[in-house]
Amino acid sequence: MSMKYWYGMRLREAAPGCQPKIGLMNIRYPKPNRDLVQGKKYWSILTYSRPLTDEECHKYDLDRIEQNYYDDKE
């Protein structure tokens, strides 16, 4: 089983150039537009096959979401 890593987009929805491409597996658009996840609101939830670096998270305004948060929803 491959590892999955989830990240929330704080400032915008996912779009070309708005998130790292390498390892991107899935993009989820919460309904309504900004679901509450771990007490925060996100425009999009991204699933990656690799952990993102701190630099990537900072550059794209991403928050790490607890590993198992979406296990039962994917």
N, C-alpha and C positions, 0 to 999 in steps of 0.2 A: 504494500500500500504506500503510495507516495504521500509525502507531507504536503499540507496546504497551509497557506498563510493568508490572513484576511486583513484588509486595510480599509479605513473609512476616509472618504474625500470630504474635507471640511468646507471648502470654499466654492466648489463647482461640481457639476456632474462630469462623469467620464466622457472624454471626447479625444479625438486625435491630438497627440502631443501634450495632453494634460495629465498623463500618468506614465510610469515606466512600461515599456513594451515587453522586455525580456522576462519570460516566466509567467506572463499574464494568462490566466486560465478562464476567468469568468468575470463579467461585470453585472452587478445587480443594482437596479434602480428601486430603492425602497418606496413603498406606497403608504400613506400619501408621500409627496415628494421628499420629505425628510423624516424618516423613522427615528425613534429614540433607540440607540444602541449603546449599551454600557453607560447610560446616562448622558449621552451626547447625540447630537443630530448630524447625520451625514447625507450628502447628496447622492453618493454612490458607494457601494461596497465592492471592493476588488478582491479577487482570489488569485493568489500567486503560487507557483510551484517552488518558490525559493523565498527566503527572508529578504526583505529589502534592507538596504543600508540606511544608517541614520541620515546620510547626505541625501539619499533619494526621498526619504520621508519628509525631510525639511524642504527640499526643492519643490516637491509637488503637494505640500500641505496635507500629508497623510498621517493618520493615527493607526497604530497597530490595534487590531481587535483580538481579544482572547482567542486562542487557538481553536477551542471547541465550540465557540459561539454559534457557528453556522453548520456544524457537523450534521445535525438532524434535518437541515433545511436544504442541503445541496443535493 
